[in-house]
């Protein structure tokens, strides 16, 4: 059980570590004492929330890996979505730079995936979760970079 919780924590940490969103601080009034209290509410990207909800339903190594792989597919779709949006909004010569950057990122991603796979040489199934979490974090980070760039361009 401790190993499962550790694995879940590692995956959640790795997927959250790449998040560029800051937690929202909500100030509420404690009605019993009429004193304002601060509460940190973490706003997750819908993909992150879906992965967390999925993991909550299946704490097994296979289940957690499946959830994270589904998240990776969703992040890949986000990358495609923002590349298409950028293509439709940027001047052609500027989008060519994005395309070149994406090609170089794909090479980086493959190299980082090979590094993550080193974890698979370790004994214990938790290392599978670590490797998958590292891979997912790389894709999530790129998706969020492209989303941020697009949102800044629209301003």
Steps between C-alpha positions, in 0.01 A plus 500: 500500500785738585657428162176579322465830679863581422445420134185711487684786665789475256272504197294788632816689592651449156184601318450801726865605494469605139187702560558872446179602675522653843266386773214734570473641850142528615416703808190381678338612819480251781138568595536349845769752592440761227873487421635493145689182424724427203457184306714395205295352221701327231359562154586210277490483125208276398745235375681498834169466682393214275827315570463554875141378495603195300781416743260541792293218347792261443809512721663198336825550312333399174200722574711803581714450190186471288365825645824686435526360146145624433611838632801492268270443202286794609808723536612397150158611371550833680834541324333436164216736587729790586729437204194523274376814675843659469517404134167671437591820686872560447654634182645213296865596560439509876320168504794344315708581809243325718511198267879488521478528877248216507726277291789568738272440799398162354869403492540623858191304607633177351836551672330568834279194456813289460632648824170429679518139385817456705263479798354181353830323571437534873325224691149573617189603317503850646779588258256443214283772648798732538601450135145560376468807722822647362384445143161652571656806660707571189193496275287698746764770526514546121122515473487771765782694332313505170175593674672789679662621180167491318320683782770768511485539122123558516538792743 
